[in-house]
């Protein structure tokens, strides 16, 4: 797989129905424990949604979604890269796009969560200047790691 066919796009606001279907297709391919209704509800209930996208020609191969956590913080909620397109720097590019957007919009901080089983995402967060600020166990027994980064 070569990078030359990759293009990137940033969308502000909720996605169209067509784009949401494309995102859900990638989401299902990336996460074995996906929850479609939760995903759809969250993307429609949050404010100031921003979506970074990567296409290989016209096929969506990766996404990264964030939204306003509070007046000073953008929450980087969920993202994924199709297995066929990993290790090409796509996740890094999407993260950079989101961080630049957050800074341009006047946010002072980025916040995200991950779990130990998503080691590549945890490493990406640390490489991008995030600090681990909290570790907790949620209601269903998952250990969550909160990362924050000042912009």
Secondary structure, DSSP 4 states (H G I P E B T S, - for coil): --GGGEEEEEEESSPPHHHHHHHHHHHHHH-TT--HHHHHHHHHHSSS-EEEEEEETTEEEEEEEEEEEETTEEEEEEEEE-GGGTTSSHHHHHHHHHHHHHHHTT--EEEEEE-TT-HHHHHHHHHTT-EEEEEEE-TTS-EEEEEEEE-
